[in-house]
Amino acid sequence: MDGLVRPALDVHRIREDFPILATKVHGKPLVFLDSGASAQKPRQVIQAMTRCMEEAYANVHRGAYHLSETATAAYEAAREAVARFLNAARPAEIVFTRNTTEAINLVAHSFGRGLLKPGQVVLTSEMEHHANLVPWQMLRDAGLGIGLRFVRVTDAGELDMDHLAQELAKGDVGLVAVTHMSNVLGTVTPAARIARMAHEAGARVLFDGSQAAVHRRVDVQALDADFYVFTGHKLYGPTGIGVLYAKQELLLRMPPFLGGGDMIESVTLERSTWAAPPARFEAGTPPIVEAVGLHAAVDYVTAIGMDAIEAHERALVDHAMRVLPAIEGVEILGRAQDRGGVFAFSFDAAHPHDLSTLLDRVGICVRAGRHCAEPLHARFGVENGTSRASFGLYTTREEVDFLAEALTSARRFFAGKAG
């Protein structure tokens, strides 16, 4: 060894895999800081989906001919790849959905209505995305006698673990459904500890991994998660495909979410019987091309290494936490000890939408609003919403610095307007 410390991830080399990053916006180089909403796609994903459509496309599972058999093999290979990615015990524990939202709705309908009992409670938190809130409100309001309660968030933006313990001690919680990483605060929750506490209280646990699965290694067996969900388009894959991991013993007991083709064992005019999981939960023609794209995305991040991605983003987070709060008028929401590359911030000189529009003029893409987390914004007293910068594996330190410079310039611009 020559003693040199080399970066674990060559971000400038990786950026060459993403054609869109060469785009200019208003004549300026693109600085894409909205990966938390939807990440950009590497050439490997784009090409895999194109090859599928050009060379090996047909409907799956039913065709007794070469193209259908080839497409079926590719679709099921994607399931196997996702199972490896999450370290699921078996591919049959992976259900493909349209997105995280559908995956959580599936659990709310099939597990919530099918296996929860009247008098039991779903316990979620104040920091959840609407996708992990609204389905449980709908379940509560369905007249089934199932309740809904919320774990508080501390001023630092962390889950209040003492309050979680108090809620579990009431003895009526059937499911704990919480985020693994907040899409607003960047907070990474102590998932293994939460699962252990839930199971000791006799409850099942669901993690919304939409953000976490992108930024760090996820092992559902080590976490002992009963359910884990994430979406393809945040993991550098296509839209239109999401993932539900569920323990096999739960899937075997859960009734279907949607009815139709491919999820049945037999059908008569009088009654139907259901296929074994995962087919039971994949009614109709599935997202075939999207599954191929997701497989390519999983292979892409696996080849880079989730540990290398996490190390790269930790360095970015550390740098951002030094430079962004130092800007006059910028207030970061949450100061969690364990956090990922998501920064929501208020800016005293302008409304988030105005700031986003101004940043766009210099090529910077950030999100503005309440980020599908209205109760969390209310908790922190920022009813008008926040601006949010979120990182991907292609984000550079220079881009963080450029954002900081642009925010400083924006403050001068809006101050001049006010004057």
C-alpha positions in Angstrom: 0.0 0.0 0.0 1.2 3.5 -0.8 -0.4 5.0 2.3 -2.9 7.2 0.3 -6.5 7.3 1.4 -8.7 6.8 -1.6 -12.4 7.6 -1.8 -14.7 4.6 -1.4 -16.9 6.0 -4.2 -15.7 7.8 -7.3 -18.6 10.2 -7.6 -17.3 11.9 -10.7 -17.0 8.6 -12.5 -20.4 7.6 -11.4 -22.0 10.8 -12.7 -21.0 9.7 -16.2 -23.6 6.9 -15.9 -26.4 9.4 -15.6 -27.1 11.0 -19.0 -29.4 13.7 -17.6 -26.7 15.2 -15.3 -25.1 16.6 -18.5 -28.2 18.7 -19.0 -28.2 22.4 -18.7 -31.1 24.3 -17.0 -31.5 28.0 -18.1 -28.0 27.7 -19.5 -26.6 26.5 -16.2 -25.2 23.1 -15.3 -27.9 21.0 -13.6 -27.5 20.6 -9.9 -30.1 18.0 -9.0 -30.9 18.1 -5.3 -34.3 16.5 -5.3 -33.4 12.8 -5.3 -35.6 12.3 -2.2 -38.6 12.8 -4.4 -37.4 10.8 -7.3 -33.8 9.9 -8.3 -32.3 10.1 -11.7 -31.6 6.9 -13.7 -28.3 5.5 -14.8 -27.7 4.4 -18.3 -27.7 0.7 -17.2 -31.3 1.0 -16.1 -32.4 2.8 -19.2 -30.7 0.2 -21.5 -32.0 -2.8 -19.6 -35.6 -1.6 -20.0 -35.0 -0.7 -23.7 -33.6 -4.2 -24.4 -36.6 -5.8 -22.6 -39.0 -3.9 -24.9 -37.0 -4.4 -28.0 -35.9 -8.0 -27.7 -37.8 -10.0 -25.0 -41.2 -8.5 -24.2 -44.4 -10.5 -23.7 -46.9 -11.0 -20.9 -45.7 -13.3 -18.1 -46.7 -16.5 -16.3 -49.3 -17.7 -18.8 -47.7 -17.9 -22.2 -46.3 -21.3 -23.3 -44.0 -19.8 -25.9 -40.4 -18.6 -25.9 -40.9 -14.8 -25.5 -43.3 -15.2 -22.6 -41.0 -17.7 -20.9 -38.1 -15.3 -21.3 -40.1 -12.4 -19.9 -41.3 -14.5 -17.0 -37.8 -15.5 -16.2 -36.7 -11.9 -16.2 -39.6 -10.8 -14.0 -38.9 -13.5 -11.4 -35.2 -12.8 -11.6 -36.1 -9.3 -10.5 -37.9 -10.7 -7.5 -34.9 -12.8 -6.6 -32.6 -9.8 -6.9 -34.8 -7.7 -4.6 -34.9 -10.6 -2.1 -31.1 -10.7 -2.1 -30.9 -6.9 -1.8 -33.1 -6.9 1.4 -31.7 -10.3 2.6 -35.2 -11.8 2.6 -35.4 -15.4 3.6 -37.0 -16.4 0.2 -38.1 -14.6 -3.0 -41.8 -15.5 -2.3 -41.6 -12.9 0.5 -41.3 -10.1 -2.1 -44.5 -8.7 -3.6 -44.3 -6.1 -6.4 -46.6 -3.2 -6.2 -46.8 0.2 -8.0 -45.0 2.1 -5.3 -44.6 2.4 -1.6 -48.0 4.0 -1.2 -49.7 0.9 -2.8 -47.6 -1.4 -0.7 -48.7 0.2 2.6 -52.3 0.3 1.4 -52.0 -3.4 0.7 -50.9 -4.0 4.2 -53.6 -1.8 5.7 -56.3 -3.6 3.7 -55.1 -7.2 3.9 -53.3 -7.3 7.2 -55.3 -4.5 8.8 -58.8 -5.7 7.8 -57.9 -9.4 7.7 -55.7 -10.0 10.8 -56.1 -7.1 13.2 -58.8 -7.5 15.8 -61.4 -4.9 17.1 -59.9 -3.0 19.9 -56.4 -3.2 18.5 -54.4 -0.1 17.6 -52.0 0.9 14.8 -49.2 3.0 16.2 -47.4 5.3 13.9 -45.6 8.6 14.4 -45.7 12.4 13.8 -42.9 12.2 11.3 -44.6 10.0 8.7 -45.1 10.6 5.0 -48.8 10.7 4.1 -48.4 7.3 2.6 -47.8 5.9 6.0 -50.6 7.9 7.6 -53.6 8.2 5.4 -54.1 4.4 4.9 -54.2 3.9 8.7 -56.7 6.8 9.0 -58.9 5.1 6.4 -58.6 1.8 8.4 -59.5 3.5 11.6 -62.5 5.1 10.0 -63.8 1.9 8.4 -65.9 1.0 11.4 -63.9 -2.1 12.3 -63.0 -1.0 15.8 -59.3 -0.5 15.0 -57.7 2.5 16.6 -54.8 4.8 15.6 -52.3 6.6 17.8 -49.1 8.5 17.3 -45.6 8.5 18.8 -44.2 12.0 19.4 -41.2 13.5 17.7 -38.6 15.3 19.8 -37.4 18.8 19.2 -34.2 17.2 17.7 -36.4 15.5 15.2 -35.9 12.0 16.6 -38.6 9.4 17.5 -39.4 9.7 21.2 -38.5 6.2 22.3 -39.8 6.7 25.8 -43.2 7.7 24.4 -43.1 4.6 22.1 -42.5 2.4 25.1 -45.4 4.0 27.0 -47.8 3.4 24.0 -46.7 -0.2 23.7 -47.1 -0.8 27.4 -50.9 -0.1 27.0 -51.1 -3.7 25.5 -53.4 -2.9 22.6 -51.0 -2.2 19.8 -51.3 -4.7 16.9 -49.0 -2.9 14.5 -46.2 -0.4 14.7 -45.9 1.4 11.3 -43.0 3.9 11.2 -40.5 5.3 8.8 -37.0 4.0 8.6 -35.7 7.4 7.5 -37.7 10.6 7.4 -38.2 12.2 4.0 -38.2 15.7 5.8 -35.8 15.5 8.7 -33.4 12.9 7.3 -33.7 11.1 10.7 -32.8 7.4 10.6 -34.9 5.6 13.2 -33.5 2.8 15.4 -35.4 0.1 13.4 -34.0 -3.0 15.1 -34.7 -1.6 18.5 -38.3 -0.6 17.5 -38.9 -4.0 16.1 -37.7 -5.7 19.3 -39.9 -3.4 21.4 -42.9 -4.0 19.2 -42.5 -7.8 19.3 -42.0 -7.9 23.0 -45.3 -6.1 23.3 -47.0 -8.6 20.9 -47.2 -6.2 18.0 -46.1 -6.5 14.4 -43.9 -3.9 12.8 -43.8 -2.2 9.3 -41.0 0.1 8.2 -41.4 2.6 5.4 -38.0 2.2 3.8 -38.6 4.6 0.8 -35.6 6.7 1.9 -33.5 4.3 3.9 -33.2 1.6 1.3 -31.6 4.1 -1.0 -28.9 5.3 1.4 -27.8 2.3 3.5 -27.8 -1.4 3.6 -31.1 -3.0 4.7 -31.3 -6.5 6.2 -34.9 -7.3 6.9 -33.9 -10.5 8.8 -31.5 -8.7 11.0 -34.1 -6.0 11.7 -36.7 -8.7 12.2 -39.2 -6.6 10.2 -42.6 -8.1 9.6 -43.2 -5.7 6.7 -40.7 -3.5 4.8 -41.6 -1.3 1.8 -39.7 0.8 -0.6 -40.2 2.2 -4.2 -38.1 1.7 -7.3 -37.9 5.3 -8.6 -36.0 6.5 -5.5 -33.5 3.7 -5.9 -32.4 4.9 -9.4 -35.0 2.6 -11.0 -38.2 3.3 -12.9 -41.5 4.7 -11.7 -44.5 2.3 -11.5 -42.9 -0.4 -9.3 -42.6 -0.7 -5.6 -41.7 -3.5 -3.2 -43.5 -5.0 -0.2 -41.4 -7.5 1.8 -43.5 -9.5 4.3 -42.7 -12.6 6.3 -44.1 -15.6 4.6 -46.3 -16.7 7.5 -48.1 -13.4 7.3 -48.6 -13.4 3.6 -50.0 -16.9 3.8 -52.7 -15.7 6.2 -53.5 -12.4 4.6 -56.5 -12.1 2.1 -56.0 -10.5 -1.3 -55.9 -6.7 -1.8 -57.1 -6.7 -5.4 -59.0 -9.3 -7.4 -58.6 -10.3 -11.0 -56.3 -12.3 -13.2 -53.1 -14.0 -12.0 -54.0 -13.9 -8.3 -56.4 -16.8 -8.4 -56.1 -20.6 -8.0 -59.5 -21.3 -9.5 -62.6 -19.3 -10.5 -66.3 -20.4 -11.0 -69.3 -18.2 -11.3 -70.0 -18.9 -7.6 -66.6 -18.4 -6.0 -62.9 -18.1 -6.4 -59.9 -19.4 -4.5 -56.6 -17.6 -4.2 -53.1 -18.4 -5.5 -50.2 -18.7 -3.0 -48.2 -15.6 -2.3 -46.7 -13.6 -3.8 -49.1 -14.1 -6.8 -52.1 -13.6 -4.5 -51.1 -10.0 -4.2 -50.2 -9.2 -7.8 -53.5 -9.1 -9.6 -53.5 -8.4 -13.3 -50.6 -7.8 -15.7 -47.7 -6.8 -13.5 -45.0 -4.1 -14.1 -42.9 -6.3 -16.3 -40.5 -3.8 -17.9 -40.4 -1.8 -14.7 -39.3 -5.0 -12.8 -36.4 -5.4 -15.3 -35.5 -1.8 -14.6 -35.6 -2.3 -10.9 -33.4 -5.4 -11.2 -30.9 -3.3 -13.1 -31.0 -0.6 -10.5 -30.5 -3.1 -7.7 -27.5 -4.6 -9.5 -26.1 -1.1 -10.1 -26.1 0.0 -6.4 -25.0 -3.4 -5.3 -22.0 -3.3 -7.6 -21.0 0.1 -6.2 -21.7 -1.1 -2.7 -24.3 0.2 -0.2 -21.5 0.7 2.4 -19.6 2.9 -0.1 -22.8 4.8 -0.9 -23.5 5.3 2.8 -20.0 6.5 3.5 -20.1 9.0 0.6 -23.4 10.4 1.7 -22.3 10.6 5.4 -19.4 12.8 4.3 -21.9 15.0 2.3 -24.2 15.2 5.3 -21.4 16.2 7.6 -20.3 18.9 5.2 -23.9 20.2 4.7 -24.4 20.4 8.4 -21.4 22.6 8.6 -22.2 25.0 5.8 -26.0 25.2 5.5 -26.8 26.3 9.1 -24.1 28.9 8.9 -26.1 30.8 6.3 -28.0 33.7 7.8 -31.8 33.1 7.8 -31.5 29.3 7.2 -32.9 27.0 9.8 -32.6 23.2 9.4 -35.5 21.1 10.7 -34.2 18.4 13.0 -30.8 17.7 14.4 -31.0 13.9 14.7 -27.7 12.1 15.6 -28.2 9.5 12.9 -29.5 11.1 9.7 -29.3 10.7 5.9 -28.9 13.1 3.1 -32.3 15.0 3.3 -32.3 18.6 4.5 -35.6 20.5 4.9 -35.0 24.1 5.9 -36.9 27.3 6.4 -35.5 30.5 4.9 -36.6 33.8 6.5 -36.1 35.9 3.4 -38.6 34.1 1.1 -41.5 31.6 0.8 -40.2 28.1 -0.2 -41.9 28.3 -3.6 -40.3 31.6 -4.4 -36.9 30.3 -3.2 -37.2 27.2 -5.4 -38.1 29.3 -8.4 -35.1 31.5 -7.9 -32.7 28.6 -7.3 -34.0 27.0 -10.5 -32.7 30.0 -12.5 -29.2 29.0 -11.6 -29.8 25.3 -12.3 -30.5 24.0 -8.8 -33.5 21.7 -8.3 -34.9 21.6 -4.8 -38.4 20.7 -3.5 -40.7 23.2 -1.9 -43.8 22.7 0.2 -44.7 20.3 3.0 -43.3 17.2 1.3 -46.4 15.0 1.9 -45.7 15.4 5.7 -48.1 18.1 6.8 -48.5 17.0 10.4 -44.7 17.0 10.8 -44.5 20.6 9.6 -47.3 21.5 12.0 -45.3 19.9 14.8 -42.3 22.2 14.0 -44.5 25.3 13.4 -43.7 25.8 9.8 -47.2 25.8 8.3 -46.0 27.4 5.0 -43.7 24.5 4.3 -40.0 24.2 3.8 -37.4 23.9 1.1 -35.8 20.5 0.8 -32.4 19.5 -0.6 -31.9 15.7 -0.9 -28.8 13.9 -2.0 -28.2 10.9 -4.2 -25.1 8.8 -4.8 -24.1 11.3 -7.6 -24.3 14.4 -5.4 -21.0 16.1 -4.9 -19.5 18.3 -2.2 -19.2 21.1 -4.8 -23.0 21.0 -5.4 -23.6 21.4 -1.7 -21.2 24.4 -1.7 -23.0 25.8 -4.8 -26.4 25.5 -3.0 -24.9 27.4 0.0 -23.6 30.2 -2.3 -26.9 30.4 -4.1 -28.8 30.7 -0.7 -26.5 33.5 0.3 -27.2 35.3 -3.0 -30.9 34.6 -2.7 -30.9 36.4 0.6 -29.4 39.4 -0.9 -31.8 39.3 -3.8 -34.9 39.1 -1.7 -33.6 41.7 0.8 -33.1 44.0 -2.2 -36.7 43.4 -3.3 -38.0 44.1 0.2 -36.0 47.3 0.3 
